[in-house]
Amino acid sequence: MGTFQIEGGHRLKGDIQPQGAKNEALQILCAVLLTSEEVTIHNIPDILDVNKLIQLLRNLGVKVNKISKGSYTFKSDELNLDYLRSEQFKIDGSGLRGSIMIVGPLLARFGKGFIPKPGGDKIGRRRLDTHFEGFIKLGAEFRYNKEERFYGVEAPNGLKGSFMLLEEASVTGTANIVMAAVLAKGKTTIYNAACEPYLQQLCKMLNSMGANIKGVGSNLLEIEGVMRLKGCEHTILPDMIEIGSWIGMAAMTQSEITIKNVRWDMLGLIPTTFRKLGITIEQKGDDIYIPAHTNGYEVQSFIDGSIMNISDAPWPGFTPDLLSILLVVATQARGSVLIHQKMFESRLFFVDKLIDMGAKIILCDPHRATVIGHDFKSQLKATTMSSPDIRAGISLLIAALSAKGVSHIHNIEQIDRGYENIDERLKTIGAKITRT
């Protein structure tokens, strides 16, 4: 188990380039299974979760060739479907939640797909019903082996287009169903579809491969099935969650930082929401410039004067992956804010570690926390802690960078799952961080 040692209280300065988007990469990589032709993908982040999925694809028989940093070719012309029944696949698939998205492409192309119950962050229940209910609507038969904790779907007579109203706008569920529907016979209509930028990117990639998807960017997708898909070349977006993390880090450490090439058109409410905490965010071309907040930052209030309430919602609402960052940033704001985590039930439980560091936080229930900011009149105190999941881990790292003294964060593999080479990148802008 790795550990970060962080000497806090130092101001940072410089430029930082966001990595490729983790959540998009997991979808895009699964889509290479839909064609026997070569697919080239650029800006793939070098992180644990993505590397695990690439290895899983290799084990399945996909020919993977690294062209340069972040750029790979994939060719799925000679797959070993017996691997899906192997003990190794149970290990590989159960260690990565994103592995669930190989089922849709395999079902569409080969008429069957299997997956062990996948892992991922321990942030509460994350149902897979949306995925399999969608496959059933397309004509697949569903099986679940409770003893082996193994899911399976089969469509020996092929898939047929259907109308479906999703119970929840699941991003991975929508992606999986879309990848199955592109090769189904007839028309598929998906209402209450997720419409995150990552899913928009997947649909654009599939259309470039010959798919016929309409309504991209909306919650109503219409898919006319095609016989086959061809190869393509695709570039992954910069990771908006990492961009939000750097905004929070700059504010908390009162640092002057420029975040390069962020794709402003795909950031949605992220800049607006950070501004609600009083953080100055300037657009310079396609970069974000954060000045040093030497006088702190003040939380806004609603028009009627009531306390600011920031909550998550499916896109185009504010992403739940950044609420942990906002909560940490609020600990040094001037004023108070209520953080309402609606979409996951265990994501706020890391606040006890912030309270140990001296933060003023009231955990109202599993979904809500009230933060009373210090206004930099007192620093957080260094401590030893463990990272429970990716987003809580980066939040604790940001807290440690602003704290007085030397902090230690254990279980940093959780952070490595979502952030590429983060310690070395932070060192380039002046962070005092060591990996042991």
Sequence and secondary structure as in RCSB ss.txt:
>XXXX:A:sequence
MGTFQIEGGHRLKGDIQPQGAKNEALQILCAVLLTSEEVTIHNIPDILDVNKLIQLLRNLGVKVNKISKGSYTFK
SDELNLDYLRSEQFKIDGSGLRGSIMIVGPLLARFGKGFIPKPGGDKIGRRRLDTHFEGFIKLGAEFRYNKEERF
YGVEAPNGLKGSFMLLEEASVTGTANIVMAAVLAKGKTTIYNAACEPYLQQLCKMLNSMGANIKGVGSNLLEIEG
VMRLKGCEHTILPDMIEIGSWIGMAAMTQSEITIKNVRWDMLGLIPTTFRKLGITIEQKGDDIYIPAHTNGYEVQ
SFIDGSIMNISDAPWPGFTPDLLSILLVVATQARGSVLIHQKMFESRLFFVDKLIDMGAKIILCDPHRATVIGHD
FKSQLKATTMSSPDIRAGISLLIAALSAKGVSHIHNIEQIDRGYENIDERLKTIGAKITRT
>XXXX:A:secstr
  EEEEE S   EEEE   B HHHHHHHHHHGGG SSEEEEE     HHHHHHHHHHHHHT EEEEEETTEEEEE
 SS  GGGGGSHHHHHHHHT GGGGGGHHHHHHHHSEEEEE      SS    HHHHHHHHHTT EEEEETTTTE
EEEE TT  B  EEE SS  HHHHHHHHHHHTTSBSEEEEES    HHHHHHHHHHHHTT EEE TTSSEEEEE 
 S    EEEE  B HHHHHHHHHHHHHTT EEEE    GGG TTHHHHHHTTT   EEETTEEEE   TT  B  
  TTS  EEEE  STTS  GGGHHHHHHHHTTSBSEEEEE  S SSTTTTHHHHHHTT EEEEEETTEEEEE  T
TSS  B  EEE  SHHHHHHHHHHHHHSBSEEEEE THHHHTTSTTHHHHHHTTT EEEE 
